[in-house]
């Protein structure tokens, strides 16, 4: 019975970690869109919030999702230039 309870706790923890990851992923995408928008307008922007969230996401012990990359200002600028 204790093995069964341990498995249930483990599954619940994994699900909780995955839900946290999804919430952070949404926040990361929001911050990326903000940086892109500011860049397109020629305004200054920072990738600090994006990378703070990225580090949190990468610290969640999930094997089923790839690690997210750190975003640089140059990466955002290159993206904006390609999309024009």
VEXZA-117556 format. One record per atom (N, C-alpha, C, O, CB): residue in one letter; x, y, z. Coordinates in pm, whole numbers, padded with zeros to 5 digits, always signed. Glycine has a CB too. Layout:
BEGIN
AXYZ
...
END
This chain:
BEGIN
X+00082-00119+00000
X+00000+00000+00000
X+00087+00126+00000
X+00051+00224-00065
X-00093-00001+00120
X+00198+00126+00070
X+00281+00246+00076
X+00346+00274-00060
X+00369+00390-00095
X+00389+00231+00184
X+00377+00169-00137
X+00432+00188-00271
X+00329+00259-00358
X+00361+00350-00434
X+00475+00052-00334
X+00205+00216-00346
X+00096+00278-00422
X+00084+00426-00386
X+00070+00511-00474
X-00038+00205-00396
X+00089+00457-00258
X+00079+00597-00213
X+00199+00678-00262
X+00185+00793-00301
X+00071+00604-00059
X+00317+00616-00261
X+00437+00685-00310
X+00424+00715-00459
X+00462+00823-00504
X+00563+00598-00284
X+00372+00621-00534
X+00352+00642-00677
X+00251+00754-00704
X+00269+00835-00794
X+00306+00512-00744
X+00146+00757-00625
X+00045+00862-00640
X+00107+00999-00608
X+00085+01096-00681
X-00078+00835-00547
X+00183+01006-00500
X+00249+01132-00463
X+00347+01176-00573
X+00354+01294-00607
X+00324+01117-00328
X+00421+01081-00626
X+00516+01111-00733
X+00443+01165-00856
X+00486+01264-00915
X+00599+00986-00770
X+00335+01101-00895
X+00257+01146-01011
X+00198+01284-00986
X+00196+01368-01076
X+00145+01044-01042
X+00150+01307-00867
X+00094+01439-00833
X+00202+01546-00840
X+00177+01656-00889
X+00030+01436-00693
X+00322+01515-00790
X+00433+01610-00793
X+00472+01640-00938
X+00496+01756-00973
X+00554+01555-00715
X+00479+01538-01021
X+00512+01560-01161
X+00408+01647-01229
X+00441+01737-01306
X+00525+01426-01235
X+00282+01621-01201
X+00175+01701-01260
X+00183+01846-01213
X+00166+01939-01292
X+00038+01641-01224
X+00210+01865-01085
X+00224+01999-01030
X+00342+02072-01097
X+00330+02189-01133
X+00244+01993-00877
X+00455+02003-01112
X+00571+02062-01179
X+00537+02099-01323
X+00576+02206-01371
X+00689+01964-01176
X+00466+02012-01392
X+00430+02037-01532
X+00336+02158-01542
X+00351+02240-01632
X+00363+01912-01594
X+00240+02168-01452
X+00148+02283-01454
X+00224+02413-01427
X+00196+02516-01489
X+00036+02264-01349
X+00319+02409-01335
X+00403+02527-01309
X+00483+02564-01433
X+00495+02681-01468
X+00499+02501-01190
X+00537+02463-01500
X+00614+02485-01622
X+00526+02553-01728
X+00570+02647-01794
X+00670+02352-01676
X+00404+02505-01745
X+00314+02563-01845
X+00282+02709-01814
X+00278+02792-01905
X+00184+02483-01853
X+00260+02740-01688
X+00233+02879-01649
X+00353+02968-01678
X+00338+03079-01728
X+00196+02887-01500
X+00471+02919-01645
X+00592+02995-01673
X+00614+03011-01823
X+00660+03116-01868
X+00713+02928-01609
X+00580+02909-01900
X+00596+02915-02045
X+00507+03025-02103
X+00549+03099-02193
X+00562+02778-02109
X+00386+03036-02054
X+00295+03143-02099
X+00353+03280-02065
X+00350+03371-02148
X+00156+03127-02035
X+00405+03294-01945
X+00463+03420-01902
X+00586+03453-01988
X+00604+03568-02028
X+00503+03414-01752
X+00668+03353-02016
X+00787+03374-02101
X+00746+03422-02239
X+00806+03516-02292
X+00869+03243-02113
X+00646+03360-02298
X+00598+03401-02430
X+00547+03545-02427
X+00568+03621-02521
X+00488+03306-02479
X+00479+03582-02320
X+00429+03719-02305
X+00545+03817-02304
X+00542+03919-02373
X+00345+03734-02176
X+00648+03787-02226
X+00764+03875-02217
X+00838+03883-02351
X+00889+03989-02388
X+00859+03825-02108
X+00844+03772-02423
X+00908+03772-02554
X+00831+03862-02650
X+00890+03941-02723
X+00918+03629-02611
X+00699+03850-02649
X+00616+03934-02736
X+00633+04082-02703
X+00637+04167-02792
X+00468+03895-02723
X+00643+04114-02573
X+00666+04253-02532
X+00799+04304-02586
X+00806+04416-02637
X+00662+04265-02378
X+00903+04223-02575
X+01035+04263-02624
X+01032+04283-02776
X+01090+04379-02827
X+01141+04158-02586
X+00966+04194-02847
X+00955+04206-02992
X+00881+04334-03030
X+00922+04406-03120
X+00883+04083-03052
X+00772+04361-02961
X+00693+04480-02988
X+00775+04607-02967
X+00774+04697-03051
X+00569+04483-02900
X+00846+04614-02855
X+00930+04731-02827
X+01041+04745-02932
X+01071+04856-02977
X+00991+04720-02686
X+01100+04634-02969
X+01207+04636-03069
X+01154+04687-03203
X+01220+04767-03269
X+01268+04495-03085
X+01037+04640-03243
X+00978+04684-03369
X+00951+04834-03368
X+00957+04899-03473
X+00847+04609-03396
X+00922+04889-03251
X+00895+05032-03237
X+01023+05114-03222
X+01018+05237-03214
X+00804+05056-03117
X+01136+05047-03220
X+01263+05117-03204
X+01290+05162-03062
X+01378+05246-03039
X+01267+05234-03295
X+01217+05107-02968
X+01235+05143-02827
X+01331+05046-02761
X+01353+04935-02809
X+01099+05144-02752
X+01388+05091-02650
X+01480+05002-02577
X+01400+04893-02507
X+01285+04913-02467
X+01565+05081-02475
X+01462+04778-02493
X+01397+04663-02429
X+01503+04581-02358
X+01623+04595-02382
X+01319+04576-02532
X+01457+04496-02271
X+01547+04409-02196
X+01496+04266-02205
X+01376+04242-02219
X+01558+04454-02048
X+01588+04173-02197
X+01551+04031-02196
X+01562+03973-02054
X+01554+03852-02036
X+01640+03951-02293
X+01581+04059-01956
X+01601+04013-01818
X+01482+03931-01766
X+01501+03824-01709
X+01625+04132-01727
X+01360+03982-01787
X+01242+03910-01737
X+01226+03776-01810
X+01190+03675-01749
X+01113+03996-01754
X+01253+03777-01939
X+01243+03653-02018
X+01337+03549-01959
X+01298+03434-01936
X+01277+03679-02169
X+01460+03589-01936
X+01561+03494-01890
X+01544+03453-01745
X+01583+03343-01706
X+01698+03551-01909
X+01486+03540-01664
X+01454+03501-01526
X+01352+03386-01528
X+01367+03287-01456
X+01398+03624-01445
X+01250+03401-01611
X+01148+03297-01623
X+01209+03172-01686
X+01178+03060-01644
X+01028+03346-01708
X+01295+03190-01785
X+01360+03076-01850
X+01440+02993-01749
X+01434+02870-01751
X+01453+03124-01963
X+01513+03061-01663
X+01592+02990-01562
X+01501+02911-01466
X+01533+02798-01427
X+01680+03090-01482
X+01390+02972-01429
X+01295+02901-01342
X+01240+02778-01413
X+01229+02670-01353
X+01178+02995-01300
X+01205+02794-01541
X+01152+02681-01618
X+01255+02569-01626
X+01221+02452-01606
X+01111+02727-01759
X+01379+02605-01654
X+01483+02504-01670
X+01520+02436-01539
X+01581+02329-01540
X+01606+02567-01730
X+01484+02497-01427
X+01515+02435-01298
X+01408+02332-01255
X+01429+02257-01160
X+01527+02542-01190
X+01297+02330-01326
X+01193+02232-01295
X+01235+02097-01350
X+01265+02085-01469
X+01054+02276-01353
X+01239+01995-01266
X+01290+01865-01310
X+01191+01784-01395
X+01129+01689-01348
X+01329+01784-01189
X+01178+01824-01520
X+01091+01752-01613
X+01176+01694-01726
X+01254+01767-01789
X+00979+01846-01670
X+01163+01568-01752
X+01239+01507-01861
X+01164+01512-01993
X+01222+01486-02098
X+01271+01363-01827
X+01036+01546-01988
X+00953+01538-02108
X+00955+01665-02192
X+00896+01668-02300
X+00812+01505-02070
X+01022+01770-02144
X+01027+01895-02219
X+01172+01938-02239
X+01255+01920-02149
X+00946+02007-02147
X+01203+01994-02356
X+01340+02039-02378
X+01371+02165-02297
X+01281+02244-02267
X+01365+02064-02527
X+01496+02183-02264
X+01539+02302-02193
X+01519+02424-02283
X+01545+02418-02403
X+01687+02290-02149
X+01473+02532-02225
X+01452+02655-02300
X+01583+02734-02305
X+01662+02732-02211
X+01340+02740-02235
X+01604+02802-02417
X+01728+02877-02436
X+01717+03017-02379
X+01609+03077-02374
X+01763+02883-02585
X+01831+03069-02335
X+01841+03206-02289
X+01825+03296-02412
X+01879+03265-02519
X+01977+03233-02214
X+01753+03406-02396
X+01726+03499-02506
X+01814+03622-02489
X+01825+03678-02380
X+01575+03539-02510
X+01878+03662-02598
X+01961+03783-02595
X+01890+03894-02673
X+01799+03869-02751
X+02103+03755-02655
X+01933+04016-02649
X+01879+04129-02724
X+01907+04111-02873
X+01825+04148-02957
X+01939+04264-02674
X+02023+04054-02905
X+02058+04030-03045
X+01963+03929-03109
X+01927+03943-03226
X+02203+03979-03055
X+01922+03829-03033
X+01828+03730-03085
X+01695+03796-03120
X+01638+03768-03225
X+01805+03617-02982
X+01647+03883-03033
X+01522+03954-03059
X+01536+04042-03182
X+01448+04043-03268
X+01480+04038-02936
X+01646+04116-03190
X+01670+04204-03304
X+01676+04125-03434
X+01618+04166-03534
X+01800+04283-03284
X+01744+04013-03434
X+01752+03928-03554
X+01614+03879-03595
X+01581+03878-03714
X+01846+03808-03529
X+01533+03838-03498
X+01398+03792-03527
X+01316+03904-03592
X+01248+03881-03692
X+01331+03744-03399
X+01324+04023-03534
X+01248+04136-03588
X+01294+04169-03729
X+01212+04196-03817
X+01263+04260-03497
X+01423+04167-03751
X+01477+04197-03885
X+01432+04094-03988
X+01403+04130-04102
X+01630+04202-03881
X+01427+03967-03949
X+01383+03862-04043
X+01234+03870-04072
X+01190+03832-04180
X+01416+03723-03987
X+01157+03920-03976
X+01012+03921-03992
X+00960+04043-04068
X+00840+04055-04094
X+00946+03914-03857
X+01048+04132-04103
X+01006+04253-04175
X+01000+04228-04322
X+00966+04318-04399
X+01099+04369-04148
END
